[in-house]
Amino acid sequence: MPDERVAAAVRRGEMPMLRAYRLWFEHARKCGDGCKGTPKAQDGCEDGRRLWGTYRLTRIGKSGATS
């Protein structure tokens, strides 16, 4: 149980860029619709491409950060 609290505390203070990447990564690991095993994020499913686009915008400081 303490591990869950630590993970929750870390995620609360997470940088927007890292959060966007984590959301894309978690999606890509589980996606059976084209993202899992795809060498390029741009070749994944629609949701995966949207998450990757959000990450790229967040990485360069544009609005597109996830809330």
N, C-alpha and C positions, 0 to 999 in steps of 0.2 A: 503493500500500500504506500509506503513512503516514496517509492520510485514514481508513482503516479503523480504525487504532489510536486515532486521536483520537476517532472516533465511539464506539468501544467504551469508552474512558475516560470520555467524557461520560455515556454511558448508565449506567455503573456508579454514578456519583454523582448520578444523576437523582432529583429529588424524586418521591415516590409519586404525587402529583396529576398531574404532567407525564407520568409513565410511563403512567398510566391513560388520559390523554387521547391520547397517542401511539398506544397500542395500539388505541383506538377509531378514531382517524383513519386509521391504516394499514388497518384492517379495512374501514372505510367506503369508502375509495378503490378497493379491489379487489373488494368484495362484489358479486356479480351476482345475489344473492338478495333484493334489496330495499333495501339501504342506499345504494348508489351513486346519486347524484342525488336522493335524498329530502331535502326541505327540513327535516324534523324528525328528530332521532335516534330519537325514540319511534316513528316510523313504519317503522323499518328491520326487518331480520330478527331472529330471536330472539337470535342471538349478538351482533349489534350493540346491541340493547337491553340485554343483560346487560353488555356492555362500557361502555355509556353510564351505566348504573346504578352500576357500580363507580366510574367517574370522579366522578359526583355525590356519592357517599358519601365518597370520598377527599377531594374538594374541601372538604366541610364538616367533615372531621376524624373521621368515623365509621370503624369498622373495615369494611373492604371493599377495602382496598388490595391490589393485586396483588403477588405475591412475585417 
